[in-house]
């Protein structure tokens, strides 16, 4: 089972990432501030932010999940979907190419930790400046997958060189560890993806995130950010904790893991038919790809057990509207920020 992961280790700034946007509260306007105050105007926009469910709506969603998970996929079929997971995602991308996933314009608003920082003022650089320096993170495609790509990026305009990272001095001088690796000259590294791949700035590699014995092309403890967006949900639940532990080891002290994925009772979960459930809250789509639907508690336990401190953990409720068909759909995502402990990291983010 191959999991190809998009990664990007960007040399964008000196220093650490310990204290940027780590509140447990939802940002004021992550995608805008469309708050539905008058139900009669629900079809005036395609999406409404910060929706609160009534008890009746939540009960109806729970009942729907109980119904569509009552009949499970046969054990022999489940084995096939696990062993052939990479094949199903390969077919998915051959079919949809880059036309399935929309540009993630929300990424910088929700995760400002990936923005470059002016080294003189230590202030975050705006989105327009980010675009001018190459926009190696801002819009990702295809991360809601089991199979993805990976790459490592140095600072734009640096021609692949900068001052050595002090965090790597011990690694470089260690016995048998003198070989350079992708991003070894970088001072800010992000494991994620972008469509504008350039060999001058990035190093792509294929990696199975479920194979803990498979070494990454760079050492542990060097990443500033791991951006885990719609990745974990496509992995079998029994493998998720090991993946969280492995990714935690990649982070340097003070580094951040930024998470966003499917939330429990999302409309996508409610739409599954009977016979598509693999296990509790884990489903297989008609094309053979799979999806899990998380709760805040599950995410907290998983990443805290992996040695990370919770800095943000929230449920993002939105109301998506089809104005032509006059249909309303509740969308639910889980979003979290978890930090590798360090001497300057608070012991609790709650």
N, C-alpha and C positions, 0 to 999 in steps of 0.2 A: 504494500500500500504506500504509494508515494504521495507526500504532501509537499507541493512546491510552494514555498512561501515568499511573498514579495518582501524584500527588505531594503532598507536604505540607510546607510551610515553617513550622515552629512557633516562635513566639516564647516560649520556655520558660525561658531563662536567659541571663545574660551570659557572656562568655568563650568559650574555645575547647574543642575536643574531643580534644586530642592524646594523652592518656595513660590512657584508660579501657579496661580489659579487652582488652589487645592482645597477650596471650600466644599463642604458636603451639600451645600445648597445649589439648586439648579441655576445656571446663569440667567440673568434677567430676560434676555431676548435671544435665545440660541439660534433661531431661524427667523426671527421677527417677533412681533408682539401681538399676534392675532388671537385675542381672547374672545371667546364667544359669550357675550353677555345677554343677547336676545335670541332665543331659540328660533324665532321666526326668520332670522337672517342666516341660518346655517348654510344655505346653498349659495351664499354670496362669494365664498372663497373655496379653494380646493383643499385647504388644510387649516385646522385650528390648533393652537398651542395650549399646553398645560390643561388638558381636559380632566375633569374629575368624574369618575364613574359613580353612578347610583348603585345602591345595594342590589336593585333588581337587575341592572346590567351585568354586574359582576356574578351574580347567581346564575344568570342565563349563560354567561361565558363558561362558567365552571361546569354546568350541566352539558353544554355542547362538547366540551373536552372529554367528559366522562363517557359520552355516547360514542365519539369517534375513536376512543382508545379502548373500547370494550373488546374489540376483535383485533388480535395481534397478528403480525406477519409470522408465517411459519418459521421455526428455528433454522431449517436448512436454507431458506431464502435470506434470512438475516445474515448468515455466514457469507453468502454470496455478495450481499451489499457491502459488507465490511472488507472482504478480500479484494473486491473489484472497485473500490471507491474511487481510485485514481482514474480508472477507465471511464466511469460515468461522468466525472468532471471533464475529462478530455473531450468526450462527446458533446458535453454541454457547451464548451467553448468553441468547438468546431461548428456547432449549430448557430450560436448567438454571437460569436466573435466579441467585438467590443460594443455591441449595440444594446446589450441587456441592462447594464447598470448605468444609472445616471451619474453625472458629475457630482461629487460630494462637496457641494459648496458650503456645507455646514461644518466641515472638518476643522477649519481654523478658528471658528467661533467657539466650538465646544472644546477643542484641545489646543489652546494657545501655547502649550508647552513645546509644540513643534515649530513655532515661529522662531526665526533667527533673532538674535539680540544684538543691538549695537554695542560693540565691545568698549566704546569710550563712555557711553552714558548708561549702559546696562538696561536700556529701555527696549521693549519689544518693537520690532520693525513692522510697519503696516502691511496689509495684504498687497497693495500695489507694489511696494518695494520687494516683497517676496516674489511676485511674478517677474520682476525685472531681473532677479538674480537666478532665475531658472525654475522656480516653482517645482522643486523636486518632490514635494509632498502633497501639495494642496488639493489635487483632484485625483482620486484613485478610482480605478475601475476593476471590477472582478474580485474584490476582496471578500465578497460573500460566497466563498468557495472553499472546497477542500483542496484544490490544486491551484497554486499561485506561483508567482515568480519572486526572486529575491535579488536585491542589489545593494551595493555600498557606494555612497557618494561623497567625494571630497568637496571642499568649499568652492563655489563657482568662481572662476577667474584665478584660482590658485595654481592651476596646471599640476594639480596633484601633490603639491608640497606645502608644508607649513612647519611651524615650530613643533618639535616632538611633544607628544602628550606625556606629562609626567606620570600619569597613571600606568603607562606602559613601560616605564624604564626597567622595573623589576622583571617584567615579562620578557623584554628584549634581551636582558642580560642573563636570564636563567639558562640552565643547562639544556641544550637541545632546542632552544626557543629563540634562535637568532634570525629565523626566516621572516621576511615581511609578509603581511597578510592584507587582504582587502580592508582599506580604512585605517591601516596602521599609522598613517600620517595625520589622520583626522583628529580634531579636538572636540567634535560634537557628532554623535553617531545615533542614527535612528533606524530601527529594524522595521521596514514597511515597504511602500511601493509607489510607483508613478508610471504613467504611460510614456512620458517623454524620456525614455531611456537613452543614455549617452555613455559610451564606453570611456569617454574622457572623465566622467564624473562618477560612474557607477560600476559595480562589479556584480553581475548576476550569477546566481547559483541555484541549484535545485537541492532541496532539503526536505526530508521527511520529519516533520516536527513530532511525530509519534514515536520515532526511533531514538531512544535516549542514548543508545550506543553509537550513533552516527555523529561524528564531530562536525561542528560548524567550521567554516574557513577562517575563523578568527577566535581568539581566546575568550574565556569567560570573564565577566566582570568589567567589560569595556563599553557597554552601550549606555547612552544617556536616556534613550526612550525606546520602548517596544510598543508599537501601535497595533493593537489586536482588535481589528474591526471586522465583524462578521466572519470570523475564522473558526473560533472555538465551537460554535454551534454545529458545524459540519463534521465534527469528530465524535466518535463513539463516547458516551458518558464515562465508561470505564477507563478511558485513556486521558481524560481531561486533566486530572490532578497531576499526572506525570508531566504533561505538557506545561502546566503552570510552574512546576518546580524547575523544569529545564529553562524556561524563559527567564525565571527569576535569577538563575545563575548567570545569565548573560548580562544582566544589569550591573553597572558600577554602583557603589554606595551613593545614595541620593538620586539614582536614576528612577524613571517613572514608567510604569506599565499603564497604558491608556486603553480602556476596554469599551466596546460598544457592540451589542448583539441583540438577538431576538428576546423579547420579554414574554413572560407567561400570559396567556390569553390574548396575544396579538391576533389580529384578524387572520393572518396566515395560518395560525394554529387551528383556529375555529373552522377554516375552510377544508381541512383534510377530511376525506371520506373514511368510512369504516374500512378496516383492513389495511390501512396505511401506517398504523402505529407499530413501531419496533419495540419500544419500552416506554415507561412513563415519561411523557412530554418529549419523546424522541420519535420522529416520523421519517418516512421515505416518500419522496415526491415521485410522480409518474415517470420521470426521467432517470430515476435511480439515485439522485443526489439526496442527501439527508439534512435534517434540521432539528436542533434542540431548542427549547424555549425555557429561559432562565428566570430565576427570582433573585432579588437582591441578596437574600440570605445565602444562596448557593455560591454566588460570586464572592461574597465576603469570606465565607469559609475556605473556598478554594485558594484564593490568593493570599489570605492571611496564613493558611497552613504552609504555603510556599515561601513564607518568610517576609512578605511584604506588608506594609502598613496602609490601611485604608485612608485615603484622603478625600475621596468622593465616591458615593454609591447611591444612585437614584434611579427611579422608574420614570421614563419619559413617555407620558400619555399624550397622544394626539388624535384628532378626529379628521380622517381623510374623507373627502366628499366627492362623489361622482355627480356633478350637477346635471349632466345630460340624463342619467338614469334615475336621479333623485335617490341615490343610495349613500348611506353613511357607514363608515368602517372605522372601528377603533384600532389604532396602531399603538403597539407597546414595545419600547426598547429599554434595555438596561444599559446604563452608562456608569463607568467607574474609573477611578484613578488610584493607583496603588504604588507606593514608593518603597524602594530598597532602603533599609535602615542605614543610617550613618551617624557619626557623632553630632551632626547639626540637625538631624531629623527628629521632630517631636515623636514621643512614644505612642501617641494616639491621635488619629485624625478625626475622631468623633466629637 
